[in-house]
Amino acid sequence: MGERFTVDVVVVGGGLAGLAMTTRLTAAGFSTVCVEAGPRPSAETAERDKRTTAVLMPGVETLRKAGAWDAIAADAQPMMGLRILDCGGKTPDIREDVLFEAAELGDGPFGWNVENGKGRLALADRIDALDKAELICQAKITHFMTRRDAIFVTLSNGASLRAKLLIAADGRNSFIRETANIGHRDWEFGQKIIACRVSHSQAHDGISTEMHHVGGPLTFAPLPGNSSGVVWMNPDAEADRLIDLDDDAFREELQDHSQNVLGQIETVQDRAVWTSAICVAKGLTAPRIALIAEAAHAFPPIGAQGFNTSLRDVETLAGLAEQADDPGSADILKRYARQRMPDILARTVGVDLLNRSVLSSVGFVRDIRRAGLGVLGRTAPAKQFAMRIGMGG
């Protein structure tokens, strides 16, 4: 027989969202265990995972409440603006150029760009420092059983947990979601996403640059120094061609499509590729169970919506739980679903429509998108409204 524990909450999934949920709930006073199938985040895993994530200011506040932000911020890059370039003509030339500056909304940045590996390590270290939190790695949930006032969880390492709430943060192929019979819809775009890290000759000045080419956006997310994280979406065949190129040939292609917005691209490192898809759960809860992050919604990386939508899940659920003795009560879960589902669906539709418009090769669709961007850039109230919506307002 393995060990038996009684805690308030079990979080399944040790990605950024699951670790953030664990620290935020512990800060709210709940004893919380996070179960992760892989190894514990370490300096080695942080060095291997060079993917980047934008954390907008509302998400920063959530991580600050969790007591984790200062450690994350030490290696993060402030984002002072978002530059959107329409390159949807017959050539990849820039047709429209709009800069959304954080200074138009206040004194601080829009948010910060964080390396995923370093962010996970900082959150794991924070969990280790908390008396009421624990991170159990290299273990999976094999079974769970719900009762009126508790949920009982069995782990692959033989341990068993009794909790008031089970939170699924175990990704778009969530075991918890499927086992709880919560349906989902998913669809692909016939695109792949290439991510890498580049150095360049010109300073980015803390500006994230998103270029809308036919076939998919190309984004340069600022990192410390003259470095950026690149996310490049292309139709499957073109993405396959690009990922098969050697580093020099790939750098030349990227240079051509970047229109020299950051000067000369000098180095390319850590290329990775995955499929562009959307997955949305048909519900967010079951008795004693809540879905967050990619178990509830997964988007292509457009407009920094993915992880920031996940952090809104974290803050909403933690904020509601703080108001009750039982974080997994039917009332708390009902209120969580009612508050989060409209935002999730709205952002799903928005990301889907924007990606389809960028993917389209139809001329009038590209011209309508260009015109809309131009009007937005020249109309201050609309521009500020768009920025607030993007920030989560």
Buried (B, 14 or more C-beta within 10 A) or exposed (E): EEEEBEBBBBBBBBBBBBBBBBBBBBBBEBBBBBBBBEEBBEEEBBEEBBBBBBBBBBBBEBBBBBBBBEBBBEBBBBBBBBBBBBBBBEEBEBBBBBBBBBEEBEEEBBBBBBBBBBBBBBBBBBBEEBEBBBBBBEBBBEEBEBEEEBBBBBBBBEBBBBBBBBBBBBBBEBBBBBBBEBEBEEEEBEBBBBBBBBBBEEEBEBBBBBBBBBBBBBBBBBBEEBBBBBBBBBBBEBBEEBBEBEEEEBBEBBBEBBBEBBBEBBEBEBBEBEEBBBBBBEBBBBEBBBBBBBBBBBBBBBBBBBBBBBBBBBBBBBBBBBEEEBBBBEEBBEBBBEBBBEBBEEBBEBBBEBBEBBBBEEEEBBBEBBEBBBEBBEEEEEBEEBBEEBBBE
